[in-house]
Amino acid sequence: MNEHESHQHPHTLDIISRPRRNRRTDSIRKMVRETILSADDLILPLFVKEGKGKREAVPSMPGIFRNSLKDTVAEAMAAFKLGIPAVALFPALANSKKDQYASESMNPKGLLQETVAAIKTKVPGITVITDVAMDPYSSDGHDGLVENGRIDNDKTVKILGEMALSQARAGADIVAPSDMMDGRVGYIRERLDYEGFTDVGILAYSAKYASAFYGPFRDALQSAPKASKNIPGDKKTYQMDPANVREALKEVYLDVEEGADMIMVKPALPYLDIITTIKSNIELPVAAYNVSGEYAMIKAAAQKGWLDENAAMMESLLSIKRAGADMILTYFAKDAAKLLG
Ligand code: PBG
C-alpha cells in the first residue's frame, strides 16, 4: 500500500482521472466547451413568391412561409438585426412562368432579380446568396435541361452560366450552384469574370446527395422532379448516392480547382461524416445545409410534444458545427439567433 492509497476514503474509488470534474458547474462547462455556435454561423433560406398578397404557409414546414417581395425584404432585415450575416433566396414561381429552358431565370425583371436588388438596397450589409439551378424555373422540375430523353449536362451548364450572370447583375454577392452538373463551377466563374463580376463569389453545392430530406422544400416551390421518357422522377443521375464518401471528395476537389470560394455539403445531419472528411481535406470554408426535411422532423415531433424543440434545434446546429461546418444554412436561423442572443 503506497502513501496515496493510505489516505483514501474507504468509499472512494482508486482513480485519478475524473472527467466529471470538468462538467461540474455551468461556468466550468463554459470554459472547457470546444465548439461555440454563434449567429455569425447562420444563413437563413427564404422563399419568395410573386405578387403583393399575404404570406402563404408551407404546410410541411411549420413556421416557414412563401413571402411577397416586400415581406422577404422585411425578413432579411429582421435576420440581419438578429446578427445573421446572410440569406439564401429561392423563388416560388407560378407554373405559367416555367418552361423547358428555365427562361424566366434570366429575366432581368424576374422575381428573384427584383428581390435581390430590393434587399441590397434596403439591407445593404447583408450577404445575398442566390441558388443557381433550373428546378424552380423548369416545367420538368429538374435541375438540368430535359431534352431528347436525357438530362443534357453541357447545355444545362450554359444556361446556368447565364442564370448566374443575371443574378450577379441584380446584385447577388454569392451565387450557389445547386444543380450537380459537371463543369458548372468553372463555366460560371469564367462567365462572371468575363463580364466583370470578379467580386461575386461561388458557393458550390459540391456534395449534394439525392436525398429524401428535400421533400418539404419541393412542396414549398412546387418543384418536384417529373418523370418523362427515359427520365426518372428523381435526381439520382446528377445528385450523389448517399452511400458514397470518396466520390464527395472527388466532387469537392473538382469544384476547388474550378474556382469555388466555399463548398457545401447537403443535407447536413445524415452527412456529418462527409462534412468532417471534407473539412480535413481542403482549406476553403465549408457550409452545410440543414435541409427542409431535417427542419420538418424536429417541428413535427415538437408539435406532438415528443421532444423539446429548442433543445433539439440547438443540439442539431451545434453538431453540424462540431462536425466542421463554418456556415449552416438553416430554416431555424432566426429562432437559433434569438436564443444565442
Ligand atoms: C434545388 C435545391 C433543392 C434544395 C436546395 N436547392 C432541392 C432539390 O435539389 O431537389 C433543397 C433544400 C431543402 O430541402 O431545404 N436545386
Residues whose N, C-alpha, C, O or C-beta is under 5 A from the ligand:
A	BS01	PBG	A133 D135 D143 S178 D179 F213 Y214 F217 V291 S292 G293
